[in-house]
Amino acid sequence: MELTCWGATCSVSGSMHLLQAAGRNILLDCGMFQGSWNESFQRNRQVPFDASALDAVILSHAHLDHCGNLPSLVNAGYRGPIYCTPATRDLAVAMLRDAAHIQEADAEYINFRRSKKGEAANAVPLYTQADVERAVQPLISVPYQSWMPLGKYVRFMFLDAGHILGAAIVVLQVDEGNGTQSFCYSGDLGRDHPRILRQRDLVEEMDYLLVESTYGNRQHDPVGQLEDELTQVVREAVDRVARVLIPAFAIGRTQEIVYILHRLQERAAIPDIPVFVDSPLAVDVTEIYRVHAECFNDETRGLLRNNEDPFGLKRLRYVREREASVAINQVVEPCIVIAGSGMCEGGRIRHHLVRCIEDAKHTILIVSYQATNTLGRRLADRETKIKIFGEEYKRRARVKILNGFSAHADSEELVQWVAAGTRKLKNAFVVHGEEHQSFAFADRLRGLGIPNVVVPQRGQTFDLDA
């Protein structure tokens, strides 16, 4: 077996790993790299291997950094199957269609602004709606805990990752004539006892592990502290007659925020104020959540059995149409606006930021990981000069960071998960984390007695049989 890591190496973006085993070329995830615009466009457009030589693609989940570059892969010549869980299939179709729409709209908007300045209007989207429709045709649903063959000598199974709806751990078994070897790809692992979804599964037998390290050296705040801090943010906004802007991923984070706001309003911890989920994608995703109860934990299924809507509030409005999004600007009372994208690199959140960023009474609430060189990261770093749509603004709005919303396991949870499967483990490859997080987590894994722990560089190949 050979493993080549083509993405999410010393970064949390663009997950893409090529496993060559028993004559099969298998791509684990095909994520969109997110960072500075020029670098992102070039890196996503240029697939770094022969796409036509692949035999299969296996998706861990539907976040764009794991599935968002599938159209580029198909455009580069891939014609094989793309395997994922049923919920991931539904979410990936919605995500990719929305991504193409945003890219097309952004290119049009940028070209409009360039034309007004007499500049060349040459911005183009990474891929189009038509590209997406070709890319989603090969998606094949595979349920959790069901073996799927990839030829005669390789098979794989999805286990529950507890990260977002449909997220999976990928376990492969390979027989190359010297006995069966097991390879595990963690994908993104969820927290202990997630609020909506089932608990992640353990993998007790693995020879090789490819594991995420997003929070490889950090601990999350307790859940109770998170709810107290969110309550304070909302109450302060009410006192100032202000807005709380929440950049949120349409999958997972938006539903969790609404779920917690529901709980806070139920016990009168926060006042009944308007809440807008301003994202066509989030509207679609929330409907997909409602039809995949097989992914929910007992508490969430109990709410549904009692005809309670865990994704609804008294004054919650899901906004799809552009005109309705613009109309939010006319709201004069305190309100909460949840909009994508989670790293502020696309979607409607940027338009809300333009309106509010220079007013000190408003709050920008950061509730998810922000990759280096993204607009969300510059906000999280509290930079005072922020560029949005190419225009510079002075940031006067408050920035508050709540780490407890994270859907990723923290360092202790990651270590505990890996520790359950160390009996046969020969090699661990640490990916999907910024450099300091990955190297710190690698040190933690060495402390478990794993013989060989590596933090790969992009394009680095490893002979697993050596």
N, C-alpha and C positions, 0 to 999 in steps of 0.2 A: 504493500500500500504506500501511496505517496499523498502528502497533503501540501497544497499551496494556498497560502492566505493572501487573497487579493484585495481585501477591504477590512475596515474596522480593526486595523493594526495600529496600536498606540493612538487610537481615536475611537469615537463611538458612532461613526457614520460609515455607510456604504458596506455593510456586511456582505461578504462574498468569499467563499472558500471552496476550492476545488479538491475533491477526493478522488483519486484514481485507485481502483481496487478491483481485482479479478477481471481485468479487461474492461471495466466500466468507468466512464468519466461522469462523476456526479457532482453537481454544483449545489452547495448548501447556501441558500439565500442568494438574492440578487438585489442588493439594496442600493438606494440612491445616496451618493456622497453629497453631503451638505457642508458648505463652508463659503469661502469667497466666491462670488458669482463666476468669474472667469475660470478658476480652477475647477469648480464643480461642473461647469458645462463641459469642459474638455475631458475631465476624468470620466464622467458619466457617458459621454458620447462614444468614447474609445474603449470598447471591451478588450481587455488585455490578453485574450487567448482566443483560440479558434472556437467560436460559438457553435459552429456546425458539427464539431467533433464531440459535443456533449451527448450523453445518453439520457440524462434525467436531471431535473431541477427539483430540489426539495425545499419548501419554504417553512421556516419556523413560525412566522406569524405575519400579520398584515401591516405593520408599521412601515412607512416609506423607506426607512433606512435598512429594511430587510427585504422588501419586495418592490421598491419604487423604480428600479431600473430594468424591470422585465421587458418593457417595450424596446429599449435599446438592445437587449440581448436578442430578441426576436428579429429586430431590424438587422442585426449582425449575422443572422443566418441560423439561429436555433430553431429546430422544428420538432423537438421531442416533447414529452409530457412534463407537466409542472404539478407536483404533488403537494397537497396541503390538507388540513382538517376542513370539515364542512363549513364551520364558522369563518375560518380564514379565507376560504374561497369567496364567500359572500362579501366579506369586508375588503378583500384585495380588489375585487371588481369595482366597488364603490370608491376606494382610495385612488386607484389608478385613473379612473374616469375624472375624478375631481382634480387630481394632479395635472392632467392634461389640460383641463379647462382653465385652471389657474395659470399655467404656463402660457397658454394662448392669449389669455386676457392680459397677463403681465407684459408680454411682448408687444401687444397692441398699444397698451398704455405707455410703455417706454418709448415706442416709436412715435406716438403722438407728441410726447414731451420733447423728444429730439427734433421733430419736425418744426415745432414752434420756435426752437432755438437755431434753426438752420443747420442742424447736424444730420448726419446720415441715419436714416431710419432703417437699420439693418438687424435689429434684434429678432431672433427666431426662437420658438419653443424647443426644448430638448426633444419632446415628442408630442404628437397630436392625438386627438380623439380617435382617429382612424388607426393609428399605431396601437393604441390601447385595445381596441376591439380585436385586433389580430393577436395581441399578447395574452388576452384572457381566454381565448378559445381552448388552449391546451390544459387549463386548470382541471385537475382531477381530485375529487374529495376522497380522503381516506380517514375513517374514524379512529379515535384513540384506541390504543391497545389492540391493534389488528395488524398482523404482519403483511407486508406488501413486497412481492419479489421484484427484483431488478435484475433480470437474467437468471441464470441457473445457480450462481454462487454468491449472490448478494441479496439481502432482504432488509427492510427497515420497518420500524414501528414508531408511531407518535405516542408520547406520554404527556400528561398535563403539566404545563409550565407555570400556571397560575399568574401569568403576567398581564395579558389582555385576553379578551374573548377569543377562543380558538388557538391561543399560543401553545406551542408544542416544544418539548424536548425530542430530539431525533436520535434514535438508537439504531445503529446499523450492525448487522452481523455479516462477516465476510469469510468465506472458505476459499483459501488460495492453495490448498493441498497440504498445508502444514498445520491443520487444525483450524477451528473457528475462532476468529478474532472479533471483538466487539469494539465499536467506535461510537462515542456519544458526543453529540453536539448539543450544548445546553440551550441554544437560542438565548432569549432573555428570560431570566428566572424571576418569578414574582416574590412578593413578601410572604412571611409567615402569616397565616390566617387572613387572607385578603378579604376586603369588605364585601365584595359582590361575587367573586369567582371561587371555584374550588381550590383547595390547597395543592401546591405543586407536588408531583410524584417524585419519589426517590429512585435512583438507579444504583443498584447494589453490585452489579457485575459489569465492569468495563475495563478494557485494556488500554484504550486511548481516549482522551477527553479534550474537547475544544470548548472552552468555557468563557463566558462573559465576565467582565470586571468593572462594570460601570461605576459601582460604588465599592471598589475593592479595598479602599482604605478609609471608608466613612461609615458612620452610624446614623441611622434615621432618628428623627425626633419621635417620642411616643405619640400614639394616636390621640390620646386625651389632650396633649399639648397642642397638637395640630388644630383640633376643634376649638380650643380656647383662643388660639391666635386668629383663626378665621373669624370667630365671633367678634373679636376686638376690631379687626379690620372693617367688618361690615358696620358695626355700631359707630365707629369713627366717621365713616363715609356718610352715614345718615346725619350725624351731627353737623358735618360740613356741607350737606346737600351736594354730595359729590358722587363720582362714579368709581367703581372698582372694575378695572379692566383685567381680565384673566386670559392670557394666551394659553390655549389648551389644545392638545392633540384631540382630534375628533374621535379617535378610538381609545376607550379606556379612561383617559383623564377627564374628559367632559362628563361622562356618565358618573364617574366617582364624585366629582364636585357637586353635581346635581343631587346625587344620593345623600351626601353629607349635608348640603343645604336643606334638603327635605327633613333630615333628622333634627337639625337645629331649629327649624321652624316648628316642627311638631312639638318640641318641648319649650317653645317660645324663647329660645336663647337669642334669636335675632328677629327683628321686625319683619313684617310682611311687605317687602319692597319688590318692584319689578325685577325679574331676572330674564335676560335675553340670551339664548343660545344662538348666536348669529353665525351660522355655518350650514349651508346646504348639506355638506358631507355629514356633519354631526346629526342632522335630522335623519338622514338615511341610516347612519350607523346605529342610532338609538333604536330605530325600528328593527334592525338586524339583531341587536341585543335581545329585544323582546321575543324573538322567535327561536333563540338558541338557549333555552333554559337548561339544556343538558350541561352547560358550562357553569351554572350557578351553584353557590354553596347552599346549605340548608336554610339559612336565614333569608336569603333573597327569594328562594323558591317558596318559603312560607309567606312572604309578603304577597307574592303573586297568587297563591292559593286563597288568601284573604281579600283578593281583589284590590290590593293596594298597589299603586304605581310607584316603584322605587325611583323612577326617572321623571317624576312630575312634581310640580309645586303649584300652589294656588295662583300665583301671578307669574308663572313661568311661560315664556313664549318661545317656541322654536321658529327661527326666521330662515326662510329659504330664498324668497325673492329679493332682488337687489333693491327695489323701491322700499321694501319694508326695512331693509338694513339701513338705508339712508334716513328713514323716518325715525330711527332710534335717536338721531341727533336732536330731535325736537323734544325729547323727554326732559323735563325740567326737574323732576323729583330725583332723589337718590336712587341709583340702580346698579345692578351688576351686569356686566357684559362679558360673556364667555365666547371667545372666537378663536378660530385657527389662523395660522398654524401655531403649533406649540413652541417653536423656536422663532416665530415671527418672520420666517423667511418667505411666507406666502400667505394668501388668504386675506380675510376681511379685518383681522386684528390690526393690520398696518394702517388702515383708514381710520380706525378708532384711535390709534396712537397719535396720528397726525392731529386729530381734533383736540386731544387731551394732554399731550406730552409737555406742553409749555405752561400748563396751569397747575400750580402747587397744591391745589385742594384735592386733586384726583390721585388715585393709587393704582399702580401697576403691580399686580400680584403674580409673582413667578412661582409656578407650582410644579415645574418639571425640569429635567436636565437640559442645559443649554450648551450646545457644542461650541467649540472655539470658532471664532470668526462669524458667528451668526448674530443677527440683530438682537435676539433674545439674550445672548451672552453679554453683549455690550450694555444692555439694560440691567442685567443681573450684576454686572461689574460697576453699575451706577455711573457710567460715563456721562459727562455733562453735555457733550455735543453728539447728537445722534443723526445719522443719515437715514431717511426713509424715502423710497422712490427717487433716490438721487439728490434730494433736497436736505439741507442741514437744519436741524432744530435744536434749541436749547432745552435740555431736559430739566424741567422744574417739578414734574409730577413725582410723587413719592414712589419708591420701589420697595416692596416687601417680598421676602423669599420664604416660602413654606416648603421645607424639604420632606415633610411627612406624607405628602401626597404621592411620593414616588411609587411607581409600579415595579421597580427593580428591587431585588433583595439587596440588603446592605452587606457589609463585609462579614459580619458574624453569621448572617443567614447563608451567605455563599459558602463560607468555610464549612458550616454544618452540613450543607447539601453535598459538597464534594466528599466530606469525611465518610459519608455513608457508603461510598463506592470505591474506597481505596484498596480493597483486599487484593485485586489483581492489577491495579492501575500501574502502567509502565511509564506513560508520558502524559503530561498535561500541557496544553497550549493556551495561553491566556490572551484573549482578544477583547474587543469591544469595551475599551476603557482608555481614557487619556493616559499618557505615558506613566505619570507618577502613580496613578491608580493601578495600572496593570502590573508594574514592577513591585509595588507594595503587596499586591495580592499574590503574586508569584512567590514572594518570600513566605507568606502565610502558608501556601500550599507545600512548600519545601518542608515546613515545620510539621506537616502531616506524614512525612516520610516517603513522599512520592519520588521515585528514582530520578526523574528528569522533568523539569518544569521550564518552559521556554516562553518568552514574550516575542512573538514573531515580528519581523519587519515585512512591509508590503512586498509581495512577490517572492517571498522566501519559501523554498520547497524543503520538505522533510521526508526522508525515507523511513517509514514507520517499521520496516522489517530489519533495519540495520541494528 
